[in-house]
Amino acid sequence: MKSFFFIILICLLAPFASWSQDLQILLKEAAVAEANMQDDLAYQKYQQVLKVQPTNITALCKCSELASKIGHRQASKESQVLFYETARRYAEIGLKVNPSSADANFAMSLAMGRLAMVSSGRKLVESVKGIKYYADKTVQLNPADFRGFHVLGKWYYEISNLGSFKRTAVSVFYGAFPDASFEDSRRCYEKSLQLNPAFNLNYLELAKVYVKLEKPAEAISLLKKLDTLALKMEDDQRIREEGRHMLEELKNDD
C-alpha cells in the first residue's frame, strides 16, 4: 500500500518538476542571451518564462527593462511609445507581485524615464514625478543599486536642463519647480560610478554634467576612460561612439 501511494505521489510531482526545470532553463538562456548582448532574444526568452509563470518577478523586471532598452532603438516615435508603455505595464505587474522589489522599482523608474522623453503636458509631468519617486524607492530598498543612482543623476540633469516652456509646465503641476541642480546630478552619477565602475553609460552622462559645470578636463578624463572599457551591453558600442564624438568636440574647444 505504501508503495502504491509513493508511486501516485511521484506521478503527481513529475509534471511540477518538469515545469520547474523548464523554467530554470529558460531563465538561464535569457540571462546568457543578455550577457551576449542579444537583447531581442533575451526579451523573447523572458516572455516565454512569463507564459509558464506570469508572476515570475525576475522575468517581469527583465521584460520591463529590455522593453525600455529596445524601445529606445526604434526609428519611429510610435514604436518607441509602444515599447515604453509595455515596459511600464510589466513594471506595474512586478510591483504588484512585490512592491518591495528594488528591481521592480528600478524598472518602473526606467520606463517612466523613457515615457518622459516622448511625452508632453500632463503626461510628461506625471512621468517626471514617477521617475524620481521610483528611483528614490530603488536606492532606499537597495543602497548598493547603481542603477537607481544613475536614474537619479539623469533626473537631476534633465530637470536642470529643461527649457523655459517645459519648466513652466512642470511648475504648474508640481506647485513649485522641483529642487534640482547639476551638482545633484554629479553627486548621483559619481555614486553610481563608485558602485559599478564597469557601467559604460555613467562615464558618458557624468561627462555631460561636468561640461555643464564648466569642468572640461574632468569630462575629457572620463571620456578617455570610457574608450577603454569592455563592451558589456548591447548599447555600449553606441555609447562609446557618442563618447568619442564628444571627446573630439571638447578637444577642439581647447
N, C-alpha and C positions, 0 to 999 in steps of 0.2 A: 504493500500500500504506500509506504514512504517513497519507494522508487517511482511509483506512478505519479504522485504529487510533484516529485522532483522533476520528472520529465515534462509535466504540464507547466511548471514554473519556467523551465528552460525555454519552452516554446513561446511563452508569453513575453519573456525578456529578450529573446533573439531579435525581433524587429526593432526594439528600442536600442539595442547595442549597435545594430547595423546603421540606424538613423544617426546615432551619436558619432559613429565612426565617419560616416559620410560628411557630417557637419564639420568635423575637425579637418578632414581632407580639404574641403572647400575653403575653410579659413586659412589653412596653410598655403594653398595655391594662390589665394588672393594676396596674402602677405608677400609671397615670393614675386608675384607679378608687380606689385607696388614697388618692392625693393629693386626690381629690374627696370624701373621707370616705364612700366606699361600700365598707365592709369586706366585706360579704357577696359583692358582685360581685367584688372583688379576690380573695377566697378561692377563688371558683369558677374564676377565670382561672388562678390559680397551680396549682390542682388539675389543670386541663387541661394545663398545662405538664408536670406530672409524669406524665401519661398518655403524653406524647410522649417525655419524657426523665426516667425515675424517679429519676435521681441528680443532677438539677439542684440544686445547693446553694442557690441563691437562692430557688427555689420551695419547697424543703423548709423553709428557715428562715422564710420568709414564711408558709407554711401553718401552721407551728407557732405563730408569733406571733399570727396572726389567729384561730386556733382558741382561743387563750388569751383574746384580747380579746372575741371573740363569745360565748364561754362565760360570761364574766363578766356578760353582759347577759341571760342566760337566767333565766326565772322560777323554774324548779324546780331543786332540788339534783341530781336525776338527770340532767337535761340538761346542767347545768354539768359534772358529773363526766365525762360522755361527751365533751364538747369538750376538757376538760383532759387526759384520757387520750389523745385523738387528738393533741393538741399535743405531749405527751410522746413519742409514737411518731414523729411527724415529726422531732422534735429528735434522737431516737436514731439515726434513719437519717442525718440530716445529720452527726452526729458520727462515724458510721462512714465516711461519704464523705470527711469532712475533719475529723479531731479537733482540728486547729489553727485552725479557723474561729471567730473571735470571735462571729460571728453565730449559729452553731450552739450555742455555749456559752451565749450570752445567751438564746436561745430555750428551752434546757433549764432555765435558772435561772428564767425566767418561768413555764414550765409547772409546775415543781416548786413555785413560789410559789403558783400558783393551786390546785394539789392540796392544799397545806398548809391552805388556807382551808376546805376541805371534808372534811378528814381528822381522825382521832383516833388515839390509841395509837401503835403501832409505825409505821404508815404516815405519821402526822403527823411523827414524829421523823425518819424517813428522808427525808421531803420537806424538812424544815428543814435537815438536813445537806446535802442536794443543792443547795438554793438557794445556800448560802454557797460550796460548792465550785465550782459553775459560774459564779457571779458573779465570784468571785476570778479564775477562769481567764479570763473575758472581759476584765477590765481588765489582766491580765498580757499577754494576746495583743495587746490594743489599748488602751493607756493613755488614748487620747483618746475612748473609747467612753463617752458619758454614761450610756447605758442600764445598763451594769454597775454604775456607782457608784450609780445610782438604786435598783437592786435591793438593793445592799448597805445603802443607807440604810434601806430598808424592812425588811430582815432585822434590823438592829440595833434598829430601833424596835419591831418586833413581839416580839423576844426580850425586850427590856427591859420590855415592856408585858404579858407573859404573866401570867395568874393563877396562884395557888399550885398548883392541881391540874396544870395543864399544865407548870409549872416542874418539878414532881416527875417527871412522865412524861419530860420531856426529859433531866433529870439522870440518870435510870435508864439510858437508852440511851447518853448521852454519857460516862457515868462521872463526869463533873463538869459542872456547868452552864457552857455556853459563855460566854466573856467577851463582854459586850455592854453598851452604855450609850447613853443618849440623846445624849451628846456624840459618840460614834462615829457615830450616825445623822446628827447635824447635819453632821459633817465630810464624810460621803459625799454627802449631799444638796447641800451647798454646792459640792462639787467637780463634781457633775453639773450644777448650775445654771450654774457657771462655763463648763463645756464647751458647754452648749446653753441659753442664756437664753430660748429660744422654747418650751421644753417646759413646757406648762401644769401638768402634774401635779407637777413639782418644787416649785412655789410652794405648792400646797395641802399636800403632805406635809411640806415643811420648816416650814410654819406650825404644823402639829400638833406637831412636835418642839419648836419654840420655846415653845409653850404648856406642854409638859411641863417645859421648862427654866425656866419662870416668866419668860418674856420676851414678854409680850403685845404690847408696842409693835412688836417685830420681826415678830411674826406678823401684826399688822394691816397693816404696811407691805407685806409680801409679798402679802397677800390683796387689797389695793388695786391692786397691780401686776398681779396675776392677772386682775382685771376689765378690764384694758386690752389684754390680749394678743389677738392674732389666733387664731381657731379653726382649727387645722390638722389635727386628728384627730377621728374620729367621737365619741370620748368627751369632747372638750373642753367641749362645752356643759354636760354633766352636771357636770364638774369645776368649771366657772365657777359654776354654781348652788350647788354644795356650798360653794364658797369664799364666796359672798355670804351664805349662811346662817350660816356660821362667823363671818364678819366681824360680822354683826349681833349674834351672841351675845357676842362679845368686847367690842363697844361697849357692850352692855347691862350687862356685868360691871364696867365702869369706874365 
